[in-house]
Amino acid sequence: MERILCAAICNPEEFDMADKPLIYCGYRHNNILWQGKHVSRNSYHQGFLTSSGRFVSREIAASIALRAKQINELQFSDEDLFSEDLY
């Protein structure tokens, strides 16, 4: 079963060697933003990394975390997962 691993920010303007957008990971989104000016500040680029290696939006992450029973409910939004929901 797929689970949420950590907060992530997808930077659609930077690409890896496979020509896929770079994904920065961290404990919380704020920790990722402190990695440097090259990390996107656009809140729509914030999401989570899953145990399957997928970058997913906050909304999809909420569904995954609930289904995997990582959380019982969302505490900070009606639809979106926040890292504070997890840990």
trRosetta pair geometry for C-beta under 8 A, 3 or more apart (Angstrom, degrees):
i j d omega theta_ij theta_ji phi_ij phi_ji
1 67 7.5 -151 -171 125 118 98
1 68 5.4 155 138 -112 120 92
2 50 5.1 7 -176 177 108 129
2 51 5.5 -176 -148 52 55 97
2 52 5.0 -35 -115 -20 110 114
2 54 7.7 -5 -151 30 137 121
2 64 5.7 -66 109 -149 105 118
2 68 6.8 -110 89 -67 52 128
3 50 6.7 149 77 -159 35 76
3 51 4.5 48 47 -17 80 127
3 64 7.0 153 -133 154 23 107
3 65 7.6 71 -157 -103 62 57
3 68 4.7 153 -102 -172 77 165
3 70 6.1 122 -152 -59 97 130
4 48 4.9 -15 -147 156 107 146
4 49 7.7 109 -160 75 61 44
4 50 6.0 -55 -101 -106 45 66
4 51 7.8 -65 -33 -22 8 83
4 61 5.4 73 -102 -160 128 96
4 64 5.7 126 -50 101 91 118
4 65 4.9 -19 -2 -76 131 96
4 68 7.4 -176 2 46 77 144
4 70 6.0 -132 36 54 101 171
4 81 7.0 -134 -99 153 164 162
4 86 6.3 -114 96 -96 129 142
5 25 7.8 -15 105 -152 111 135
5 48 7.3 153 49 171 62 94
5 49 5.0 -46 58 95 112 91
5 50 6.3 134 -2 -150 94 14
5 51 5.7 135 -53 -69 104 62
6 25 5.1 72 96 -172 128 106
6 26 6.6 -180 162 77 121 21
6 27 6.6 -69 -149 -102 109 27
6 48 6.8 172 90 -154 31 80
6 49 5.4 2 57 45 79 106
6 83 7.8 17 -165 -118 52 116
7 25 6.9 140 84 -156 55 59
7 26 5.5 -34 75 72 104 71
7 27 6.7 18 25 110 112 22
7 28 5.3 70 1 -147 156 21
7 29 4.8 -125 178 -57 139 62
7 31 7.4 119 68 46 133 101
7 32 6.3 -134 115 -20 110 126
7 46 7.4 -22 -170 -166 97 94
7 48 6.0 -61 -114 -105 34 72
7 49 7.9 26 95 8 13 85
7 83 4.6 -40 -60 -71 117 129
8 23 5.3 1 -175 -179 121 104
8 24 6.6 154 -157 80 65 46
8 25 4.9 -25 -100 -98 85 72
8 26 7.7 148 -89 22 42 63
8 32 7.2 125 -139 -87 26 158
8 46 7.6 147 87 -159 48 51
8 47 5.5 -28 73 81 93 73
8 48 5.5 114 19 -142 98 18
8 49 4.3 105 -47 -36 140 88
8 55 5.5 -125 112 -126 145 95
9 23 7.2 161 79 -156 39 58
9 24 5.0 -12 58 59 91 99
9 29 6.5 101 -57 -142 106 87
9 32 4.9 158 3 133 118 147
9 33 7.4 98 -34 -66 159 68
9 39 5.7 67 92 -172 145 104
9 40 5.8 -166 165 55 115 93
9 45 5.4 53 -166 124 81 99
9 46 5.4 -29 -102 -101 82 61
9 47 7.5 135 -100 28 34 65
10 21 5.2 52 -178 120 97 132
10 22 7.5 150 -157 86 52 46
10 23 5.2 -25 -101 -102 67 81
10 40 7.3 -11 88 29 46 141
10 45 5.0 -133 63 -167 74 87
10 47 6.5 12 -12 26 105 115
10 55 5.1 104 -71 162 117 156
11 14 4.5 8 114 33 120 106
11 21 6.0 -177 76 180 49 96
11 22 4.7 -12 54 70 108 96
11 23 7.4 -171 14 -84 76 30
11 24 6.6 52 -21 -10 112 104
11 38 7.1 21 -138 147 159 79
11 39 6.3 -109 -75 -136 123 46
11 40 4.8 175 -110 -22 73 105
11 45 6.8 62 -86 -179 40 144
12 21 4.6 -39 -109 -117 47 140
12 40 7.3 44 17 -66 74 151
12 45 6.7 -130 -10 -114 96 117
13 21 7.8 48 11 -130 26 99
13 40 7.4 132 20 -78 103 109
14 21 6.8 84 71 -155 58 64
14 22 4.3 -25 100 12 106 125
14 38 6.8 53 -53 172 151 108
15 19 5.2 0 178 -144 135 41
15 20 6.4 137 -151 63 82 23
15 21 6.2 -58 -99 -95 64 34
15 22 6.5 -150 -104 -32 11 82
16 19 7.2 -86 69 -16 60 14
16 20 5.4 -13 39 58 104 79
16 21 7.7 29 -4 105 87 12
16 22 5.6 128 -51 -88 85 72
23 49 6.7 118 151 -84 136 110
23 55 5.0 -147 -111 -75 140 134
24 32 4.9 129 120 -158 112 111
24 35 5.9 -153 -167 45 141 158
24 39 5.4 -56 26 -116 162 112
25 32 6.8 -113 156 -96 8 118
25 49 5.4 -22 -105 -10 121 143
26 29 7.2 133 68 -101 113 18
26 31 3.8 -164 162 94 137 109
26 32 4.0 -161 13 -60 130 79
26 35 7.3 -151 -59 -41 134 119
27 31 5.0 57 46 13 86 159
27 83 7.1 106 145 -179 55 149
27 87 7.9 -87 -171 83 90 130
28 31 5.0 103 56 -1 72 101
28 32 7.6 -137 99 -3 43 85
28 83 4.5 -165 -117 75 73 157
28 84 7.6 42 -120 -51 118 72
29 32 5.5 -53 -156 33 41 113
29 33 6.5 43 149 -23 70 103
29 46 5.2 13 -124 -140 139 126
29 83 6.5 -173 -13 -10 80 126
30 33 5.6 -50 -149 32 35 114
30 34 6.8 37 153 -21 63 103
31 34 5.9 -55 -157 31 34 114
31 35 7.7 53 143 -39 59 90
32 35 5.7 -33 -170 -3 45 118
32 39 5.9 176 148 -161 85 154
33 39 5.7 -158 -120 98 42 135
33 41 6.9 71 -132 -106 112 73
35 38 7.8 -68 110 59 94 88
35 39 5.3 90 64 -36 103 138
36 39 5.9 118 68 -7 66 94
40 45 4.3 5 102 68 144 163
42 45 4.6 79 80 -2 97 108
42 46 8.0 -161 102 -18 58 80
43 46 5.5 -38 -163 10 51 119
46 58 6.5 25 107 -49 90 109
47 55 5.6 96 84 175 133 82
47 56 5.3 -167 174 91 127 39
47 57 4.8 -85 -108 -112 118 24
47 58 5.8 -127 -115 -44 61 56
47 60 7.6 11 -152 52 119 101
47 61 6.1 164 -171 -33 78 128
48 55 7.5 161 81 -151 33 54
48 56 5.7 -23 62 62 82 86
48 58 7.2 101 -15 -99 98 48
48 61 4.0 94 26 -111 131 141
48 64 8.0 -149 83 58 134 134
48 81 6.5 -22 -27 89 140 132
48 83 7.9 156 -97 -80 106 80
49 53 7.3 -20 -171 -142 95 30
49 54 7.3 157 -153 80 52 39
49 55 6.0 -31 -96 -95 65 63
50 53 6.9 -44 75 25 77 19
50 54 4.6 1 37 54 118 87
50 55 7.9 -158 4 -76 84 16
50 56 5.9 47 -33 -3 115 119
50 61 7.6 -155 -71 -111 94 80
50 64 6.3 -80 -111 178 122 166
56 60 4.0 -110 178 91 116 123
56 61 5.0 151 97 -59 111 78
56 64 6.8 94 77 -10 165 140
57 60 4.9 91 53 14 81 99
57 61 6.6 -138 95 -7 40 91
57 80 7.9 -81 146 -124 87 94
58 61 5.5 -56 -144 38 29 117
58 62 6.5 38 154 -28 63 100
58 77 7.6 29 148 65 129 159
58 79 7.7 85 113 115 97 79
58 80 3.6 21 132 -156 123 100
58 81 5.1 -159 -167 46 71 68
58 82 7.2 19 -148 -67 121 52
59 62 5.8 -47 -155 23 31 113
59 63 7.1 29 149 -14 60 102
59 79 5.2 -11 -116 153 94 101
59 80 5.5 -52 -70 -94 61 68
59 81 7.7 -177 -77 2 14 80
60 63 5.6 -53 -157 35 39 113
60 64 6.4 37 148 -18 69 105
61 64 5.6 -55 -147 38 34 112
61 65 6.1 32 157 -18 68 108
61 80 7.8 37 59 -164 101 61
61 81 4.1 -104 105 37 105 139
62 65 5.9 -57 -144 39 27 108
62 66 6.3 25 158 -16 63 109
62 74 5.7 0 -144 -81 122 125
62 77 7.7 -104 -85 83 144 110
62 79 6.4 175 37 163 163 43
62 80 5.9 -155 -41 -156 131 17
62 81 4.0 -172 -72 -45 71 90
62 85 7.8 12 -112 92 82 170
63 66 6.0 -58 -147 38 26 109
63 67 6.2 23 157 -16 64 112
64 67 5.8 -59 -145 40 27 109
64 68 6.0 13 161 -7 66 114
64 70 8.0 16 120 17 73 128
65 68 6.0 -61 -138 47 26 103
65 70 4.3 -80 -156 60 78 118
65 71 4.9 27 146 17 113 106
65 81 5.6 114 11 -110 142 141
65 85 7.0 88 130 117 161 124
65 86 6.6 -104 -134 -86 141 99
66 69 7.5 25 178 -77 31 35
66 70 7.7 -69 -54 45 21 78
66 71 6.2 -50 -84 71 58 88
66 72 7.9 66 -128 -157 75 13
66 73 7.8 48 -109 -99 105 29
66 74 7.8 -48 -66 -43 115 86
69 72 7.6 23 -152 -81 68 60
70 86 6.2 -10 149 -124 119 90
71 74 7.1 75 126 -76 143 46
71 81 7.8 165 16 -126 152 104
71 85 5.3 -4 -104 158 157 100
71 86 6.5 -88 -58 -91 114 55
74 77 5.6 -66 161 69 130 65
74 78 6.7 128 87 -138 139 13
74 79 7.4 -138 82 12 179 6
74 80 7.3 117 -152 70 141 37
74 81 6.7 -114 -115 -94 105 54
74 82 8.0 100 -158 14 90 85
74 85 5.9 -35 -134 -117 58 142
75 82 7.6 -89 65 48 85 113
75 84 7.1 -100 73 113 121 98
75 85 5.4 171 25 -105 97 82
76 80 7.7 -60 92 85 91 88
76 82 4.5 -17 58 15 143 142
76 84 6.1 74 -33 73 143 119
76 85 6.3 -118 13 -58 104 96
77 80 4.1 -12 99 50 158 84
77 81 7.7 -106 52 -47 121 14
77 82 6.6 124 0 -26 111 105
81 85 5.4 -111 -156 47 73 145
81 86 7.3 46 -179 -39 112 102
82 85 5.1 115 61 -13 70 97
83 86 5.6 -58 -161 37 48 109
83 87 6.7 -39 167 48 80 82
84 87 7.6 -96 -131 70 26 42
